[in-house]
Amino acid sequence: MIYGQWALALNLLTIAVLAFVVANVFVSIAFWFVKNSIQNYTVSTRKSLLWLCVLSPWIIALTVTLFFSPFFQSGEVFVWLTELAHWHHPDIFYFLRPA
């Protein structure tokens, strides 16, 4: 068990990795369905769509991590997020959850 700022950093890193993996799964599934129809677009549009597929998991992971960051939850803007996903102990990180 880790306490303090390192625990907060590890918790945020865990959120980022989970968001990245989930976003990659969704992008891969979406690309699987549209891979044949992408040939109908122009080269510049295909290039933009492929860059969007590559960058979207990174952007989603960064955005989700920023939303869960305590720096952004302190304001009145993200009160709905605190109600949606309440984070009880951001300054405690468990490698293995106790049974």
LUMVO-119569 format. One record per residue: residue number from 1; x, y, z of N, C-alpha, C in turn. Coordinates in Angstrom, 2 decimals. Each point is the difference from the previous one (the first is absolute). Example, Ala and Ser with C-alpha at 12.3 -4.5 7.8 and 13.67 -1.06 7.14 Angstrom:
# LUMVO-119569
SITE   pos      n_px      n_py      n_pz     ca_px     ca_py     ca_pz      c_px      c_py      c_pz
SITE     1     13.19     -5.69      7.80     -0.89      1.19      0.00      0.90      1.20      0.00
SITE     2     -0.35      1.05     -0.72      0.82      1.19      0.06     -0.77      1.09      0.73
END
This chain:
# LUMVO-119569
SITE   pos      n_px      n_py      n_pz     ca_px     ca_py     ca_pz      c_px      c_py      c_pz
SITE     1      0.85     -1.16      0.00     -0.85      1.16      0.00      0.90      1.23      0.00
SITE     2     -0.33      0.95     -0.85      0.78      1.23     -0.13     -0.91      1.17      0.36
SITE     3      0.53      0.96      0.75     -0.75      1.18      0.43      0.61      1.26     -0.61
SITE     4     -0.81      1.04     -0.10      0.50      1.32     -0.36     -0.08      0.30     -1.49
SITE     5      0.92      0.86     -0.43     -0.01      0.49     -1.38      0.32     -1.11     -1.01
SITE     6      0.87     -0.95      0.40      0.30     -1.12     -0.89     -1.25     -0.85     -0.22
SITE     7     -0.79     -0.16      1.03     -1.24     -0.77     -0.13     -0.97      0.71     -0.95
SITE     8     -0.10      1.30      0.10     -0.86      0.76     -0.91      0.49     -0.15     -1.44
SITE     9      1.30      0.10     -0.19      0.56     -0.15     -1.35     -0.25     -1.41     -0.54
SITE    10      0.16     -1.02      0.82     -0.24     -1.37     -0.45     -1.48     -0.24     -0.27
SITE    11     -0.88      0.57      0.79     -1.44     -0.12     -0.26     -0.38      0.67     -1.31
SITE    12      0.54      1.18     -0.26     -0.28      0.69     -1.26      0.59     -0.77     -1.18
SITE    13      1.17     -0.59      0.19      0.60     -0.81     -1.06     -0.86     -1.23     -0.30
SITE    14     -0.54     -0.60      1.04     -0.89     -1.15     -0.19     -1.25      0.41     -0.77
SITE    15     -0.57      1.13      0.32     -1.17      0.50     -0.72      0.35      0.26     -1.46
SITE    16      1.17      0.59     -0.24      0.43      0.29     -1.38      0.18     -1.28     -0.80
SITE    17      0.63     -1.00      0.59      0.24     -1.26     -0.71     -1.32     -0.71     -0.30
SITE    18     -0.90     -0.03      0.98     -1.30     -0.64     -0.23     -0.80      0.72     -1.08
SITE    19      0.01      1.32      0.03     -0.71      0.78     -1.03      0.62     -0.23     -1.37
SITE    20      1.32     -0.10     -0.05      0.70     -0.23     -1.26     -0.36     -1.37     -0.58
SITE    21     -0.03     -1.02      0.85     -0.31     -1.35     -0.47     -1.46     -0.08     -0.48
SITE    22     -0.91      0.57      0.77     -1.42     -0.02     -0.40     -0.21      0.78     -1.30
SITE    23      0.65      1.15     -0.13     -0.13      0.78     -1.22      0.59     -0.75     -1.19
SITE    24      1.12     -0.69      0.20      0.58     -0.79     -1.08     -0.93     -1.12     -0.44
SITE    25     -0.67     -0.64      0.93     -0.94     -1.06     -0.35     -1.14      0.57     -0.84
SITE    26     -0.56      1.13      0.44     -1.10      0.59     -0.75      0.43      0.50     -1.38
SITE    27      1.18      0.61     -0.09      0.49      0.47     -1.30      0.28     -1.18     -0.92
SITE    28      0.54     -1.08      0.55      0.27     -1.18     -0.82     -1.29     -0.62     -0.53
SITE    29     -1.01     -0.08      0.85     -1.29     -0.54     -0.44     -0.63      0.91     -1.06
SITE    30      0.05      1.30      0.23     -0.58      0.93     -0.98      0.76     -0.06     -1.32
SITE    31      1.32     -0.10      0.06      0.80     -0.06     -1.23     -0.26     -1.31     -0.75
SITE    32     -0.26     -1.07      0.73     -0.29     -1.29     -0.62     -1.24      0.09     -0.89
SITE    33     -0.99      0.78      0.44     -1.24      0.11     -0.77      0.12      0.96     -1.18
SITE    34      0.90      0.97      0.06      0.09      1.00     -1.07      1.25     -0.15     -0.86
SITE    35      0.78     -1.03      0.21      1.26     -0.12     -0.73     -0.19     -0.16     -1.51
SITE    36     -1.07     -0.63     -0.42     -0.22     -0.19     -1.44     -0.54      1.26     -0.66
SITE    37     -0.77      0.78      0.73     -0.58      1.20     -0.61      0.94      1.20      0.04
SITE    38      1.11     -0.12      0.67      0.94      1.13      0.08      0.71      0.23     -1.33
SITE    39     -0.01     -1.01     -0.87      0.65      0.14     -1.31     -0.79      0.92     -0.93
SITE    40     -1.24      0.29      0.34     -0.82      0.88     -0.85      0.34      1.47      0.18
SITE    41      0.77      0.34      1.02      0.34      1.40      0.28      1.28      0.39     -0.72
SITE    42      0.22      1.30     -0.06      1.23      0.50     -0.61      1.18     -0.30      0.92
SITE    43      1.18      0.14     -0.54      1.20     -0.33      0.75      0.16      0.91      1.21
SITE    44     -0.28      1.27     -0.14      0.15      0.92      1.13     -1.03     -0.30      1.10
SITE    45     -1.21     -0.38     -0.39     -1.01     -0.36      0.99      0.37     -1.30      0.70
SITE    46      0.50     -0.97     -0.76      0.45     -1.26      0.61      1.13      0.25      0.99
SITE    47      0.91      0.87     -0.39      1.12      0.33      0.89     -0.50      0.63      1.29
SITE    48     -0.96      0.90     -0.10     -0.57      0.64      1.19     -0.76     -1.00      0.86
SITE    49     -0.75     -0.90     -0.62     -0.74     -1.02      0.75      0.95     -0.96      0.72
SITE    50      1.07     -0.38     -0.66      0.97     -0.89      0.64      0.71      0.69      1.16
SITE    51      0.32      1.28     -0.17      0.61      0.74      1.12     -0.99      0.12      1.15
SITE    52     -1.27      0.17     -0.31     -1.02      0.05      1.05     -0.07     -1.33      0.74
SITE    53      0.07     -1.10     -0.73     -0.01     -1.33      0.64      1.22     -0.20      0.88
SITE    54      1.13      0.50     -0.43      1.24     -0.18      0.77      0.02      0.91      1.24
SITE    55     -0.44      1.23     -0.16      0.12      0.96      1.10     -1.16     -0.04      1.00
SITE    56     -1.15     -0.52     -0.41     -1.16      0.04      0.90      0.20     -0.75      1.31
SITE    57      0.63     -1.18      0.06      0.21     -0.62      1.32      0.89      0.84      0.91
SITE    58      1.00      0.65     -0.57      0.87      0.86      0.81     -0.75      1.21      0.53
SITE    59     -0.80      0.62     -0.85     -0.76      1.18      0.41     -1.06     -0.37      1.03
SITE    60     -0.66     -1.12     -0.21     -1.02     -0.46      0.96      0.64     -0.31      1.35
SITE    61      1.13     -0.70      0.00      0.68     -0.33      1.26      0.44      1.25      0.73
SITE    62      0.53      0.97     -0.72      0.42      1.26      0.63     -1.19      0.76      0.57
SITE    63     -1.09      0.05     -0.74     -1.19      0.71      0.44     -0.62     -0.65      1.24
SITE    64     -0.11     -1.31     -0.01     -0.56     -0.71      1.15      0.88      0.20      1.23
SITE    65      1.30     -0.07     -0.19      0.93      0.21      1.12     -0.12      1.41      0.56
SITE    66     -0.13      0.97     -0.88     -0.17      1.38      0.48     -1.32      0.19      0.73
SITE    67     -1.05     -0.68     -0.45     -1.27      0.09      0.69      0.08     -0.56      1.41
SITE    68      0.77     -1.06      0.19      0.12     -0.60      1.32      1.10      0.64      0.84
SITE    69      0.74      0.90     -0.57      1.05      0.68      0.73     -0.61      0.92      1.06
SITE    70      0.58      0.03      1.19     -0.57      0.86      1.05      0.11      1.49     -0.33
SITE    71      0.87      0.37     -0.91      0.14      1.40     -0.39     -1.23      0.49     -0.74
SITE    72     -0.65     -0.88     -0.76     -1.17      0.38     -0.77     -1.31     -0.28      0.73
SITE    73      0.02     -0.81      1.05     -1.22     -0.30      0.72     -0.28      1.00      1.11
SITE    74      0.90      0.91      0.24     -0.20      0.95      1.09     -1.02      1.08     -0.35
SITE    75     -0.22      0.24     -1.28     -0.92      1.06     -0.41     -1.44     -0.47     -0.04
SITE    76     -0.89      0.94     -0.21     -1.42     -0.29     -0.07     -0.40     -0.64     -1.33
SITE    77      0.88      0.03     -0.97     -0.33     -0.52     -1.33     -0.16     -1.51      0.02
SITE    78      0.80     -0.70      0.81      0.01     -1.45     -0.02     -0.70     -0.62      1.20
SITE    79     -1.01      0.66      0.53     -0.77     -0.57      1.11     -0.73     -1.25     -0.46
SITE    80     -0.51      0.00     -1.22     -0.71     -1.16     -0.54      0.92     -1.20     -0.10
SITE    81      1.30      0.23     -0.28      0.94     -1.11     -0.09      0.28     -0.61      1.37
SITE    82      0.06      0.83      1.01      0.22     -0.50      1.35     -1.17     -0.86      0.45
SITE    83     -1.21      0.37     -0.39     -1.16     -0.81      0.34     -0.02     -1.30     -0.80
SITE    84      0.48      0.04     -1.22      0.00     -1.18     -0.86      1.03     -1.03      0.47
SITE    85      1.21      0.42      0.22      1.08     -0.91      0.39      0.72      0.59      1.21
SITE    86     -0.46     -0.37      1.17      0.59      0.54      1.22      1.29     -0.74      0.31
SITE    87      1.07      0.74      0.20      1.31     -0.56      0.24      0.29      0.15      1.49
SITE    88     -0.10     -1.09      0.75      0.08      0.06      1.46      1.41      0.32      0.50
SITE    89      1.00     -0.68     -0.51      1.36      0.15      0.52      1.00      0.13     -1.15
SITE    90      0.10      1.19     -0.58      0.95      0.15     -1.11      1.46     -0.03      0.45
SITE    91      0.24      0.19      1.29      1.38      0.03      0.49      0.45     -1.34      0.57
SITE    92     -0.74     -1.08     -0.30      0.39     -1.36      0.40     -0.03     -0.87     -1.25
SITE    93      1.10     -0.70     -0.25      0.09     -0.88     -1.15      0.30     -1.41      0.47
SITE    94     -0.85     -0.95     -0.39      0.19     -1.40      0.34      0.52     -0.75     -1.23
SITE    95      1.05     -0.79      0.18      0.43     -0.86     -1.07     -0.98     -1.17     -0.16
SITE    96     -0.37     -0.59      1.10     -1.01     -1.05      0.03     -1.03      0.40      1.04
SITE    97     -1.26     -0.04     -0.37     -1.06      0.37      0.93     -0.09     -1.06      1.10
SITE    98     -0.12      0.43      1.27     -0.16     -0.99      1.08     -1.35     -0.68     -0.12
SITE    99     -0.03     -1.26      0.38     -1.24     -0.78     -0.11     -0.97      0.32      1.10
END
